Amino acid sequence: MFTGQLFITPHAVRQFQTRIAPWMTYEQALGAVIRELRGVNELRPTENGKAYYARTKGEWEFRAVIRDGEIQPAVITILRSGKGKKRRSQTKDGSMDGL
């Protein structure tokens, strides 16, 4: 929907790596976030009204927090969403994530 119109902050990419896919490189995580956000059709306001949630439902399930910026909206962080399809995969050290 609006992927090309969003700035994805480095913090959001690192949060995707930490919370969703710790085995991914920064570039792989950025690509996954971009691909997933293409399928988002709805934004919901946060409780405080200062940002919006975009819930993805593709290969990776997460919520992106989007805030209006001076130049363009930005994805400021990534939150887990439900159980996630791939969350129990191995991390870099071989341990099982999410167990």
C-alpha positions in Angstrom: 0.0 0.0 0.0 2.4 2.7 1.2 5.8 1.1 1.5 7.6 3.6 -0.7 6.1 6.4 1.2 7.5 5.3 4.6 10.9 5.8 6.2 11.8 2.7 8.2 14.1 3.7 11.1 17.2 1.8 12.0 15.6 1.3 15.4 12.6 -0.4 13.8 14.8 -2.8 11.8 16.8 -3.7 14.9 13.6 -4.3 16.9 12.4 -6.6 14.1 15.7 -8.5 14.4 15.5 -8.7 18.2 11.8 -9.5 18.6 11.0 -11.5 15.4 14.0 -12.8 13.5 17.4 -12.6 15.4 19.2 -14.7 12.8 18.6 -12.1 10.0 21.2 -9.6 9.0 20.2 -5.9 9.0 19.6 -5.9 5.3 17.5 -9.1 5.4 15.4 -7.7 8.2 14.8 -4.4 6.4 13.7 -6.3 3.3 11.3 -8.4 5.3 9.8 -5.3 6.9 9.4 -3.6 3.5 7.8 -6.7 2.0 5.3 -7.2 4.8 4.2 -3.6 4.9 3.2 -3.8 1.2 0.3 -5.9 2.3 -1.1 -3.6 5.0 -4.5 -2.0 4.1 -5.5 -0.5 7.4 -3.9 1.7 10.1 -5.3 2.0 13.6 -4.5 4.8 16.0 -2.6 4.1 19.1 -4.3 4.7 22.5 -2.6 8.0 22.9 -3.4 9.1 19.3 0.2 10.1 18.6 0.9 7.2 16.1 -0.7 4.4 14.2 -0.4 0.6 14.2 -0.1 -1.4 11.0 -0.7 -5.1 11.5 1.0 -7.4 8.9 -0.5 -10.8 8.1 2.0 -12.2 5.6 5.0 -14.4 6.1 6.0 -12.5 9.2 3.3 -11.3 11.5 4.1 -8.1 13.5 2.8 -4.6 14.2 4.6 -1.6 12.9 4.2 1.6 14.8 4.1 4.5 12.4 4.4 8.2 13.2 4.0 11.2 11.1 7.3 12.9 10.3 8.2 16.3 8.9 9.0 14.9 5.5 7.3 11.5 5.4 5.7 9.0 7.9 8.2 6.7 9.6 8.1 3.2 11.1 9.5 3.9 14.5 9.3 0.4 16.1 8.2 -3.1 15.5 6.1 -5.1 18.0 5.2 -8.8 18.1 1.8 -9.7 16.9 0.2 -12.9 18.1 2.2 -16.1 17.9 3.8 -15.4 14.6 4.4 -18.1 11.9 8.2 -18.3 12.0 9.0 -17.1 15.5 10.2 -20.5 16.8 13.1 -20.8 14.4 16.7 -21.0 15.5 18.7 -18.0 16.5 22.4 -17.4 15.6 23.6 -19.4 18.6 21.4 -22.4 17.7 18.9 -22.0 20.5 15.2 -22.0 19.9 13.7 -18.5 20.0 10.4 -18.1 21.8 10.7 -21.2 24.0 
